[in-house]
Amino acid sequence: MKLLYFAWLRERVGVAEESVELPSQIETVGQLIAWLAARGETYAHAFEKPAVIRAALDKRHVRHEALIGGASEIAFFPPMTGG
């Protein structure tokens, strides 16, 4: 699965994108965020406040409860403002 990181998440993780093999028990975006936060210090820092992290599953905005299913791409980004 391809993971994309934007804005300060990208800066904290240290990469703009990566491909990962998810453990079979990861079913939701929220579970993925928790798994990423446990991958090391840079990920822990990036995902230290999961409630503010936004996600897009195959380019569609989703909540943390969304099932990952057969998605090929998940993007993570901070809250956005319009103007």
N, C-alpha and C positions, 0 to 999 in steps of 0.2 A: 504494500500500500504506500502511496506517495503522501507525505506530510509536507505541508507548506506553512511557513511562519512569516508573519508580516510585522512591520514596525518594531516596537521594543521587544516583542517576543523573538523576532529574528536576531536582534542584537544580543539578547540574553542567552539564547540557545547557541548562537554562533554560526548558524547556517540558515540559508533561505529555504532549503528543501532537503528532504532525505527520503529514502525508501526503507521501510521497516517491515518485518514479519511480525504480525501481532499474535500474541498468545491466544489460544482458542477461547479463553474465558472472557476476553474483552468483547463486549457486545454493544456498548453504548459509547457515545462521545464522552460522557462524564467518566466512564471507566478508563477510557483511553487517556484522558487528561491526568487522572490519578496515576496510571502506569507510567506516563511520561515523566511526571514529577518525581517518581522514584528512580529514574534512570541515572541520576547524578546531580551534582551541585548546580550546573548551569540550567538544567531542566527544572530542578526544584525552585530555583530563583525565578525562572520564566513563568512557572505555573503556581507560584505561591498563593495567589488569590484567584482560584478557579472561577469564582462567581462573576468576575469581570471579563473573563475570556469568552470571546465569540467564536463560533465555528461555522464552517460551510462544508457540507457533505456533497461532493460532486457539484460544486458551485451553487448550492442551494443552502441558504441560511437555515440552521437547525438549532434546536435547544439541546442541552446536555443529555436529556433523556432519549434523544433520537437513536434508533438502532443503526449500527454501522452497516450490517448486512453485507452485500457484495460491492460496496462503494470502492472506487479506485483511488479517490483523492479526498483528503480532509485538510482544510485550511484553518489556521488559527490566527486570530487577530484581536487587538484591543477594541474597546468600544469606539464607535465612530460618532461623529456629530455632523449634522448637515448645516447648510448655511446659504 
